[in-house]
Each structure stands twice: as structure tokens, then as C-alpha cells.
Amino acid sequence: MARDNRPLVEFFFDYGSPFSYLADTQLPGIAARTGASIVYRPMLLGAVLKATGNSSPMAVPAKGRYMGRDLERWGKRYGVAFQRNPFPFLGNTLRLMRGAVASQKLGIFDRYHPAVFSAAWGNAVDLGDQAALRGVLRGAGIDADELLRSIDDQATKDELRQATEVAVERGVFGAPAFFVGDELFWGNDRLDFVERALCA
């Protein structure tokens, strides 16, 4: 079997991060231009922030207001749908991130991932509402019952916890974060650097 020598970009994300959503919309284009493969690394952002002594930009009111406007600017630049999501589930995305891990194990991540990101930040759906989440899953052609059972598996819980610990050990302190080799890039506005590193 031929060895895959394509460059890799590892993408550490949390569905509660709007800048992760914006970056996610651009990664396929970067992969196409560079021939790179994307490795998706779910992590729990709240645990990363706590472990690294970091905090959400929303903790500073003026910064939070600025960030809201900046997100709208980036959405327009990328030409993608963006809506600020007012629902409280964004403060605790634990089940959604376990869902990412579970969907990778079930082989349905390619449906789960875009559906959840689009619902959260393209359409401002309350994904903390069980019925709304089930509707999003059904719309993506996912067996909601199977996925929700997998979310509650101890192995899924352990895998997300371990993935989050690995992120912190590697130097991740926020989302989105990217690795090209051992080089860390943080933030949606660092994608140009990510692409250059992949070309190199």
C-alpha cells in the first residue's frame, strides 16, 4: 500500500467557539489548495480554559461586544452564514463534544460535524434542547437514538477527557487551534500561516 505523504493539519475545536465555526468553513479550501489532510480533534474548551488559566473573551464586556462585531465581519469576508447564538448551551457543550467523539467512532462524523456547527452558528439553533438536537441529527441523516446512546458510553466520556488533556499538554489554550507538525497556530485569523506551513 502506498504511503500517504500528504501534509496534515490538526484542528482542535469546540462547537461553542464561533471562531472555530468560521475556521471550519475555510479548512476544506485550504486542504484542496495544499493537498493536506485535516485531522479533527474534538476537545472541551471550558476545561482547556480552566487548565491554562485562560478565560472567554465574553468575560470582558467591551471585548465581548467587539468580538460580536468582528464575527460578523469574518462571516461576510468568508461569505458564510453567521448568526450570534443566544442560547445558554454554549456555556456547556459537553454533550455536543462527546457527540463529536461518538460520531467519529460510528463513522458519521462527516454528517454530524457540519450539521452541528451550521445549526449552532449558521442558524442559531438551541442545541441544548433535546428535541431541537434530534431534529438537527435527523436532518443530517443520523440515527439520533444510536448517537445519543454512544454519547453516554463511558468510553466516549473518557476519550473526550483524554483528548482535552492531550490538547493542554501540547500547548493549546483556546479554540480554534491548529498544528502543522509541532507548530501551533491559534485563531481563525492565523489560517494564512497554517496554509503557508502546509505549503512548506
C-alpha positions as CSV (number, residue, x, y, z in Angstrom):
1,M,0.0,0.0,0.0
2,A,1.4,3.4,-1.0
3,R,2.3,5.7,1.9
4,D,0.2,8.8,2.3
5,N,2.7,11.7,2.3
6,R,0.2,14.5,2.3
7,P,0.8,17.2,4.9
8,L,-1.6,17.2,7.9
9,V,-3.3,20.0,9.7
10,E,-4.8,19.1,13.1
11,F,-7.8,21.1,14.0
12,F,-8.7,21.4,17.7
13,F,-12.2,22.8,18.2
14,D,-15.3,23.1,20.3
15,Y,-18.8,23.7,18.9
16,G,-19.2,26.5,21.4
17,S,-16.5,28.6,19.7
18,P,-17.8,30.8,16.9
19,F,-14.3,31.4,15.5
20,S,-13.9,27.6,15.3
21,Y,-17.0,27.5,13.2
22,L,-15.7,30.2,10.9
23,A,-12.3,28.5,10.6
24,D,-14.0,25.2,9.9
25,T,-15.7,26.7,6.8
26,Q,-12.3,27.5,5.4
27,L,-10.3,24.4,6.1
28,P,-11.6,22.3,3.1
29,G,-10.4,25.0,0.7
30,I,-7.0,25.1,2.4
31,A,-6.8,21.3,2.2
32,A,-7.7,21.4,-1.5
33,R,-5.1,24.1,-2.3
34,T,-2.3,22.4,-0.4
35,G,-3.2,18.7,-0.8
36,A,-3.4,18.5,3.0
37,S,-5.5,16.1,5.1
38,I,-7.5,17.6,8.0
39,V,-7.4,15.7,11.4
40,Y,-10.3,16.8,13.5
41,R,-9.6,16.9,17.3
42,P,-12.6,17.5,19.5
43,M,-11.8,19.0,22.9
44,L,-13.8,20.6,25.7
45,L,-12.9,24.3,25.5
46,G,-14.1,25.1,29.0
47,A,-11.7,22.5,30.5
48,V,-8.9,23.9,28.4
49,L,-9.5,27.4,29.6
50,K,-9.6,26.3,33.2
51,A,-6.4,24.2,32.9
52,T,-4.5,27.0,31.3
53,G,-5.8,30.0,33.3
54,N,-7.4,31.5,30.2
55,S,-10.9,32.9,30.0
56,S,-13.6,33.6,27.4
57,P,-13.4,37.0,25.7
58,M,-17.0,37.4,26.8
59,A,-15.7,37.7,30.4
60,V,-14.7,41.3,29.4
61,P,-17.8,43.2,28.3
62,A,-16.1,45.6,26.0
63,K,-14.2,42.7,24.4
64,G,-17.3,40.7,24.1
65,R,-19.1,43.5,22.2
66,Y,-16.1,43.9,19.9
67,M,-16.0,40.2,19.3
68,G,-19.6,40.1,18.2
69,R,-19.0,42.7,15.5
70,D,-15.8,41.0,14.5
71,L,-17.5,37.7,14.0
72,E,-20.0,39.4,11.6
73,R,-17.1,40.9,9.7
74,W,-15.4,37.5,9.3
75,G,-18.7,35.9,8.2
76,K,-19.1,38.4,5.5
77,R,-15.5,38.1,4.4
78,Y,-15.9,34.3,4.1
79,G,-19.3,34.6,2.5
80,V,-20.8,32.2,5.1
81,A,-24.0,32.3,7.1
82,F,-23.4,33.5,10.7
83,Q,-25.8,34.3,13.5
84,R,-25.0,35.0,17.1
85,N,-26.5,32.2,19.2
86,P,-28.2,33.5,22.4
87,F,-28.9,30.1,24.0
88,P,-27.1,29.0,27.2
89,F,-26.0,25.6,25.9
90,L,-22.9,27.3,24.5
91,G,-21.6,27.6,28.1
92,N,-21.6,23.8,28.4
93,T,-21.0,21.9,25.1
94,L,-20.1,18.7,26.9
95,R,-22.7,16.5,25.2
96,L,-22.1,18.1,21.8
97,M,-18.4,17.4,22.1
98,R,-19.0,13.9,23.3
99,G,-21.2,13.6,20.2
100,A,-18.2,14.6,18.0
101,V,-16.2,11.8,19.6
102,A,-19.0,9.3,19.3
103,S,-19.7,10.2,15.7
104,Q,-16.1,9.6,14.8
105,K,-16.3,6.1,16.3
106,L,-19.6,5.5,14.5
107,G,-18.2,6.7,11.1
108,I,-20.7,9.5,10.8
109,F,-18.6,12.5,11.7
110,D,-18.8,13.8,8.1
111,R,-22.5,14.3,8.7
112,Y,-22.5,15.2,12.4
113,H,-19.8,17.8,12.4
114,P,-21.1,20.2,9.7
115,A,-24.7,19.8,10.9
116,V,-23.9,20.8,14.5
117,F,-21.6,23.7,13.5
118,S,-24.2,25.0,11.0
119,A,-27.0,24.7,13.5
120,A,-25.1,26.4,16.2
121,W,-23.7,29.4,14.3
122,G,-25.4,29.4,10.9
123,N,-28.9,29.1,12.1
124,A,-28.6,29.8,15.9
125,V,-30.5,26.7,17.0
126,D,-30.8,25.9,20.7
127,L,-28.8,22.6,20.7
128,G,-29.3,22.3,24.4
129,D,-32.9,21.4,23.7
130,Q,-33.2,17.7,23.1
131,A,-35.9,17.9,20.5
132,A,-34.0,20.6,18.6
133,L,-30.8,18.5,18.6
134,R,-32.7,15.4,17.5
135,G,-34.2,17.4,14.6
136,V,-30.7,18.5,13.5
137,L,-29.4,14.9,13.7
138,R,-32.4,13.6,11.7
139,G,-31.9,16.3,9.1
140,A,-28.3,15.1,8.7
141,G,-29.5,11.5,8.2
142,I,-28.2,10.4,11.6
143,D,-29.8,7.8,13.8
144,A,-30.3,10.1,16.9
145,D,-31.0,7.2,19.3
146,E,-27.8,5.4,18.3
147,L,-25.7,8.5,18.6
148,L,-27.2,9.6,21.9
149,R,-26.6,6.2,23.4
150,S,-22.9,6.4,22.3
151,I,-22.6,9.8,23.9
152,D,-23.5,8.3,27.2
153,D,-20.9,5.5,26.9
154,Q,-18.1,5.7,29.5
155,A,-15.6,5.1,26.7
156,T,-16.8,8.2,24.9
157,K,-16.6,10.3,28.0
158,D,-13.1,9.0,28.8
159,E,-11.9,9.6,25.2
160,L,-13.1,13.3,25.2
161,R,-11.4,13.9,28.6
162,Q,-8.2,12.3,27.4
163,A,-8.3,14.3,24.2
164,T,-8.7,17.5,26.1
165,E,-5.8,16.7,28.4
166,V,-3.6,16.0,25.4
167,A,-4.6,19.3,23.9
168,V,-3.4,21.1,27.0
169,E,-0.2,19.1,27.2
170,R,0.5,20.1,23.6
171,G,0.1,23.8,24.4
172,V,-3.4,24.5,23.3
173,F,-5.0,27.3,25.3
174,G,-8.1,28.2,23.3
175,A,-10.0,27.5,20.1
176,P,-9.6,27.2,17.3
177,A,-6.1,25.8,17.4
178,F,-4.2,24.1,14.6
179,F,-1.0,22.1,14.4
180,V,1.1,21.6,11.4
181,G,3.7,19.2,12.6
182,D,4.7,20.5,16.1
183,E,3.9,24.1,15.2
184,L,0.9,25.6,17.0
185,F,-1.3,28.3,15.4
186,W,-4.2,29.8,17.3
187,G,-7.2,31.6,16.0
188,N,-9.2,31.9,12.9
189,D,-7.1,34.8,11.8
190,R,-4.0,32.6,11.6
191,L,-5.2,30.5,8.7
192,D,-2.9,32.2,6.3
193,F,0.0,31.0,8.5
194,V,-1.5,27.5,8.6
195,E,-1.7,27.4,4.8
196,R,1.9,28.6,4.4
197,A,3.2,26.0,6.8
198,L,1.3,23.3,4.9
199,C,2.9,24.5,1.6
200,A,6.3,24.4,3.2
